[in-house]
């Protein structure tokens, strides 16, 4: 769910006729997804019985 929101944000701020925010969209959304993936993988390893 969080990943879909991040990618939705990424697509919402970039328009075909205005690519000035493509770097912000790419690095913000993908950075968030990468950090979230790391946190959930770490929690899985720590909380696993």
TASUL-V865178 format. One record per run of one state. SS is the DSSP state (2 for helix, 1 for strand, 0 for the rest). FROM is the first residue (numbers start at 1). TO is the last residue. If there is no record, write none. Layout:
# TASUL-V865178
ss:SS from:FROM to:TO
ss:SS from:FROM to:TO
This chain:
# TASUL-V865178
ss:0 from:1 to:1
ss:2 from:2 to:13
ss:0 from:14 to:14
ss:1 from:15 to:15
ss:0 from:16 to:17
ss:1 from:18 to:18
ss:0 from:19 to:21
ss:2 from:22 to:47
ss:0 from:48 to:49
